[in-house]
Amino acid sequence: MNSRRNFLRIAGAGVTGSFLQPFASNGAVLKTKGQKIKIGVLMPQSIEHPGLPVSFMNGFRSGIDQHGAFKKNRIELITEMVNFGTPHIVKEKSQKLMVENNVDLVVGILNSEVASHVGETFKNAKLPAFFVNSGESYPVNEIKNNRYLFLNSLNLYQAAFHSGQYAVEKFGKEIAIITSFYDSGYDALFTFRQGVEAAGGDIPDTYLMGENSDDFVADTMAKLNESKPDAVYVFMHGTAAEDIIRSLHINALKLPVLTTAFAVEEERLLHLGEAAENILSVSSWNRSSDSDENRQFVDLYTKHWKKSPDLFSVLGYESGMIIYDSLTRCKQNFTSENIADHLRSCSIKSPRGKVFIHQDSGIVNNQLYLNKSTRMLSGSYGNQVLQAISPVNEFEERFAMLDNDYRSGWLNPYLFV
């Protein structure tokens, strides 16, 4: 196994929660002539964010269970846990789904780098595999050249690139990065640097929090107060991101703050309180979008699952919609080749807007949105869309240097640690 992809923390946490009836039925009815379409699901675990696997599965099941597809025995999901998704266990569980369960399609949350390692398994078996993730890693050519691999993501590496560009164009040339050991081993941090450099900027300082950095926050605030960069990019997640953003506010450093969409989700903004004011982020979904598809998704998801959807909920829902739509267009011919062909020609309207699978890469394409967190009439904070952004294409030449075996990086999907 390639040495750049060898970071995992091995522990156990299962997906819990029962599945309910579908909450929406859109598009054509899937007809199978009595055949049950079997879909294998590879599900990683997350100790720091244990709700993410459930969020994805809630969304995925709701998106694919159109017109009572489960109740009518037209679709069956078979789940296999893969810990944090090393190539070895992913390959082992995939082969089990193929041989023992005779699945027609495999879906899963998987780091794109791992997908490139196990792609030959699906290519040799001529079995479509539809993988999703945060978009932490650039999709290398092994993915784009494999007609049986498909990828849907939350566009993190593209969002990071545009965050870097915007930071320089809006605030000035010197942008500081605050990150951690666990966050730093992904392509998205490198593409942020590319964005800064593409706009003529520079990153004079990167502050890296290690495992035993007890004084990291205080030390970083002191150094930022001394160096006074034009803006700061917080590439961290969970409580660590909250601690940094809250400290920037408390210390009154008055630095423009950019971060990832995961650091400013609804729950995180609630925790941040006034520290959330004016934080900028680039995301592939905004919960407040007024499109019919998004309003329906948010309202029905909230009523159905008794909680608000998050980014992985919408990623699961959209992925389910894409697969269901592709299956309905197979016209009851569910060979692997036919399913793959109809996935590659898929174009739908989802809560994220109009999305389509790029014919040449097998990757789902969609819009990005620049957001600013602002206080709403209710007194809480929400992400207001400032502008739509067209993501840098997955074939963009400036990303070509990421298609190699020498840069360092983690194997686990981002946030699944």
N, C-alpha and C positions, 0 to 999 in steps of 0.2 A: 504494500500500500504506500502511496505517495506520502512523503514526510510532511507536506504542508497541510494535510488535513487530518491531524491526529489528536485534536483536543476534544475530549468528552468527559463528562462527569457521570459516572455510572451509579444509578440509584433507582429505586422503584416507586412508581406512582401510577395508578391506573385511571382509565377513563371511567367516570361514573355518571349516573343519571339515566333515567329511562327516556325512551323516545315516544313522542306523542303522535297524533294524527297530523296530516299535512295541513298547513294553514293557507295555501294558495294553489291555484291551478291555472296555469297559463299555457297558451299555444296549443299545438296539436296533441291528440291522444296517442300514446304509445301503444301500438298493436304488435303482439308477439306470436300469434297463432299458438298460444299455449306454452311457448318457450319462456323460461325464466332467465332473465339476464342477470348473471352473477358478477358482482363487482367486489373485488378485494380491496380492503382499505388498510394501508400501512400507517399506523398511528404512533408518533413518538410521545414521550412524556416530558413534562416540565415541572420541576420542583419549585422554582421561583414563581412560576405563573401557572399553577395547576388547573386553572379554569380554561386555558387556551384550547386544549384538545376537545373539551366539551363544547366550547363556543364554535369551533370549526365543525364538529359533527352535528350540532344543532342546525347550523346554517346549511350544511351539505345535505342532510336528510330532508330539510324543508325545501331546498331547491330542486332536488331530484324526484321527490315524491309528488309529482304532478298527477292530477286526476286519479288519485288513489292507487298509484303504481305498486306500492308495497302491499296494500290490502288485497289487491287483485292478483298478487303473486307474479307480477311482471318484472319486478326488480328485487334482488336480494343483496344485502350487504354482508360481507364476511370480513371481520376485523382481526388483524394481527398486530400486536404491540411490538415495537422495534427499539425499545429503550430510547437512546438518543440518535439512532440511525447511522451506525457504522456501515460501510459497504458490505462487510461480511454478513451481518445480521439481516440487512435489507435484502441481499441476494438470497439468503436462506429462507426468509419468510415469503419472498416473492415466488420462489420455486415451489414452496409448499402450497401456496394459493393456486399455482398453475397445475401442479400434479395431483394434489389431493382434493382440491375444491373445483378444479376445472373452470376457473373464472374466465370471463370474457373481456375483462378490463381491470387494471389495477390503478387505484387512486391513493395518494398519500402525501403527508407533509414531510418533505425531504429537502435537505440542503442540495442546491443545484450541483455542487461538486460531487456529491455522492451519486446523484442521478447520472453524471457523466461516467462514473466508475461502473455502475450496474447496467448501463444502457444496452450493452451487448446481450445481456440476458434476455431482454425484451425483444431486441432485434432478431436474435436467433430463434426465439419462440414465435415471432411475428404476432406479438400481443401488445396492444396499446397500453401505455402507462401515462397517466395524467397526474403530474406532481405539482404541489403548491408550496409556497414559502413566503417569507417576508420580502424576498428580493435582495437578500444580503449579499449574494454572489453573482458575478457576471456569468451568463450562460455561455459556456465554451462551445467550440465547434462540435464536440462529440454529441452534444444535445441537439444543436441546430441541424446537424446532418443525419440524424436518426429519425426516419419517418414514423417510428412507433413511439417516440417520446414527445410529450406535450408539457408545457410549463405555464402555470398561472401564478402571479405573485402580487405583492403589495408594493413593488417597484422601489424598494429601498435604495438600491445602488443608483438608480436614475434620479430619485428624489434628492439624494445626497449631492449628486453632481450639480443639480439646479440650485440647491441651497448654497453651495459654494459660490456659484456665479452671482446669485442674487446678493449675497453678503457683501461682495466686493463692489458691485454696481451701485448698491444702495447706501452702504455705510463707509467704505474706505478699503484700502489695500491690505491692511494688516489684520488678519483673522486668527484668533487663537482657538485651539481645540481642547476640549476637556473630555477625556474618555477613560475607559477602564481596561484592564487586562482582558476581561471577558468580552468586552464589546469590540476590541481593537483588531481582532483577527479576521475581519471580513472585508470583501472588496468595496463595500459602501464607504468605508473611511478613506480608502484610496481614491474613489471617484469624487468625494468631496474635495480632496486636494486638487484633483484634476479641474474641477469646476472653478476653484479659486484661481488657479494658474491660468485657465482659459480666459478669465476676465482681467488678467493682469495683476492679480494680487499675490500675496505671500502669506505663509503661515510661520511666523517667527517662533511661536511656542506651542508645544503640545504637552498637556498635563495628563499623565497616565497614572491612574489609581491602581495599585497592586492589591494583593490579597490582605496584606497587613499594613495598610496605610492609615493608621489611626488619626494622624494629623493632616491628612490629605486635604480636606475641605478648607480648613483654616489656612494652611500654607498656600493653597491655590488662590484663595481670596487675596492674601497679602501680595502675592506675585502679580496678580492681575491689576491690583491697585497701583502697583509700581510701574508696570509695563504699559498699561492703558492701551490695549488693542482697540481697533475700530469696532469689532464685534466679536462674539464668542459663539462657537458651535458646540453644543452639549450632545455628544454621541454616547449616551448611556441609557439605561432603561431602569424601570422599577423605582424603588426607594432611593437608590443611588442618584438617579437623575433628579428626583424631587429634592434631595438634600442640597445638591449643587444649585439648582434654580432658586430654591428658597434662600440659600445663603447669599446668592448674588443680589437678591432683593433686600435682605436684611442689612447687608453691608453697604447698600445704596451706591453700588458701583456704577449704576446708570449705563451699563453696556447693553447694546442690542443683543438679544438672545435668540439664536436659531437652534432648533433641535429636531428630532425625528417625530413622525406622527404618533409613535408608540408612547412617547413621553408626555404627550398632551391629549391623550384620549379623555373622554368625559370624566371617568373616575379620577384620573390624575389631576385634572384641573380642579376638581372639587377639593382634593387634598392640598393643592398649592394655594388656594385662596387668592389673596391680592398679588402674590408672587407670580400668578399666571398672566398678569396684565401685559399685553403686547408681545407675547412670545410668538415667534414666527416658525412655521413648519411647512413642509411640502408633503402632501399626502395624495394617495390615489382614490380616496373616498372622504367625503364630508357628510357627517350624519345629518346636517341641516339642509342638504340639497333639496330643492323644491320640485324635483322631477317626480312624475307620477310613480315611476318604478321605485324610487327611493322612499317616498312617503308610504307607499303600500308596504314595502319591506319593513321599515322601521316600526310602523303601527302594528302590523300583524305579528312581527317577531316579538315585540314587547308584550303583546297580549298573550301570545301563545306560550312563550318561555318564561314569562313573568320577570323579565329583566331586559335592559337595553342591549342592543347588538353592539359588538365591537368590531375591530378591523378583521379579525379572523372569522367572525360570524358572517360578514358580508363576503369574504373570500370563499368560505364554504358554500354559501348560498349561490353565488355566481357560478362557481365550479359545478355545482349540481345542476343548475339551469343549462349550462353549456353541454354537459353530458346528456341530459334528458333531451334537449333539442336535437343533438346529433343522432341519438338513437331513434328518434321519431322519423328522421329523414333517411334512415337506413332501409325503409320500406320492407321491414321484416326479414332483411338479409343481414344477419348479425355475424358474418365472418369477421375475423380480425382486420383484414384489409379494408373491408367496407366501413367498419366503425372508424378506423384510422382516417380514411378518406373523408368521411363526413365530419369528423372533428376538425380536420384541417380546413374545411370550408365553412366553419361555424361563424355566425355573426348575430349577436343578440343585443337587446337593451336590458341592462342590469341596473341595480342601484348605483353603480359607479358610472353609468352612462352607456353609450354605445361601445361595445367591446367586440373584438374579432380575433380569430387566431390567424397569425401571419402564415401564409401559405409556404413560405420558404424556411421558416424557423420552427413552426409548431408552437410559438409563444403567443400568449394572449396579449394584445395591445389595447391600451386605454389611455385616458387623459390623466394628468396630474393637476393638483390644485395648490396654489400658495395660500396658506391660511394665517390669520392673526387671531390670537385668543383675546376676546374682548368681553367686558361685563355686559350681560343681557339685562332686560327689564326686571327679570326675576331676582337679580342680584348675583346669580351664579355666572360662571364664565363658559363661553362656548367658542368654537373655532369659526371665524367668519372668513369666507372665501374672498381673497383679494383679486385673484386672476387665475385663469386656466392656463396650463402649460402643456405643450406637446413634448413628451419625453424624448430624450435622445434615443435613437433607434438602436436595437440590439446588434445591428451590423455596423454601427458607427466606428470608423477607423481608430479614433482616439482610445477606444476601449480594447483594441486588438492586443495591446501589451499585457492584458490580463489573461490572455489565453496561453498560459504557460504552466510549467510544473515547479517553478522556483519561488514564487511569492509565498509567504506564510499565510496560514488560514485555518479556521476551525471547521470541523465536520458537522457539528450539530446545527439544526436550523436555528436561526436567530430567535431568541427568547425562549427556546426550548432547552433550558439549562437547569 
